[in-house]
């Protein structure tokens, strides 16, 4: 019970970052971030092959538990992947991608990369065993008789795994609903928080872990390791971002507001991009003495957005919020 509570609390904090996944994607942005995704995944795959006993990690739950240390050793590559997403999309999107789609697909991606090498190792081990047996003809290794296939046992096992998955999903949903109260926003300050905080949350599903209590323990270890890795990556990314913005603007007060993902009247369009990222949509009207644009953030439906920022001659002059 205690392990389940700890797992729920840790995962709740991790998956709250997935609310930023509502941002629309496009092939151009995807091509820009793919190299960093491949580099991070290739690094984790290489380090996983160096883990002791990795040849015996045949179940998804066992492999998931074995990824904790390789991910820590690839912290720089993961950090670079998160930073690339923040730069291409908007600050904070990289963390959402890492906690959501990336971790959901990581076990499958690692299995695909290391599968041929593990198969080669298994073949070599079988050949060495056969050679050792041939070199000692007087010694015969008794091969265990194959167990008869029990279809009812396999069906019961699958039903147990499905039931455990539904119980964990229900636990996450209850915890998310209990902590879904929105944070209050100040009414007097002419600023707004990042649109990522208002994006639609998308539910996530977990892979079946198989293997009972040992797999659950390994999963908890991986989640804790990911949490530590995430915090370290966030600190490094925040430091690099602050240094870049200070070199760009040279004003600590402006940089602090951008780091807090604020938007205010009088900021430049470039500051808005650094704070909230590129808009999902943009309308442009050209007049004789001015050019007015409407930058749209936080899409909630067809031509429906949480925020519309009015930019006139590259200066923010107002905004609308729904």
Phi, psi and omega in degrees: 000316180297319179298321179296321179294315180299316180300317181296316181295317181294315181293328179299315178294327182287315187278350174296334179292344183285000180294339182281003183284357180286353180292135180292140179258165174209157185301327182295313179296320180300317179296328182290327184263348183301319179302320180291326177294314180297318182297317180294316182291320178297321178297314180297321179296316179298315181291328179295324178295340179271355180288135178294136178075015182293336180296335181270358180276079184266338180268152177303322179295321179293317179294321179300318179293328181285351184274352186299306181292316176304323179293324177294321180288342178256029183300322181295317180292320178295319178299318179295323178296316179297316180296323179296319178294320178299323183285320184282322182260269176200158182303128181104341181291325180299319178296319179296318179296318182296313183287336183259263186302322186293309181293329178296325185260000189295315182300315179298317181294320179291318177302319180295323183282320186263354182304310180300320180293319178295322177296321178295318178297319179296320179295317178297320179296321178294320179294320178295321179294320179294320179294321179295323179291322179290328180286345178234077186295336180283349182247116182249131178272121180287124179270129180294143179291138180297139179284140177295144181287122180255100184293323179295322178294319179295320179295319178296323179295316179297320178295323177296317179296318178296320180295317178298320180297316180296322179295317179294317178299318179296323179297317179296319181296319178296319180293321180294320179293325180289339182245024186268006180292127181290147178286141181292147179245140181296142184266342187263328183283134181278051180231165179223152178279173182299143179295343179298333181286345182250004182288159182287129178285140179243132182287151181239155178242156182251152175287149175291131188267332176055136176113004172069217186295324181295320178294321178296319177298319177294323178295319177298318179298320179294317181298318179295318178298320178295322179298315179296317179298318181297317181296318179295319179295321180296320179295316180294317180295319179296319179297315179296320180294319179296316180296321180294318181291324178295320177294333183276316186252332178066018181228114184296325181294320178293316181298319180298320180290323177293318178298331178274006179059042179269161173226134183215157177292135180102346177286156180279164178298326179292321176296320179298319178296319179293329182275309185253352183084183180289142181289155176291321178219164184208127174253143186227133177230127183250125177244181183294319186248357182205161175236122183247133178234149173245112180267129186250133180228152174067065183291132179244351179181190180294114182056032176237128185222148177291321187227138173231117183253128181268121181241120182240121183051045176067020176234135178288122182245351179177176179202159176234140180231139178243000000 
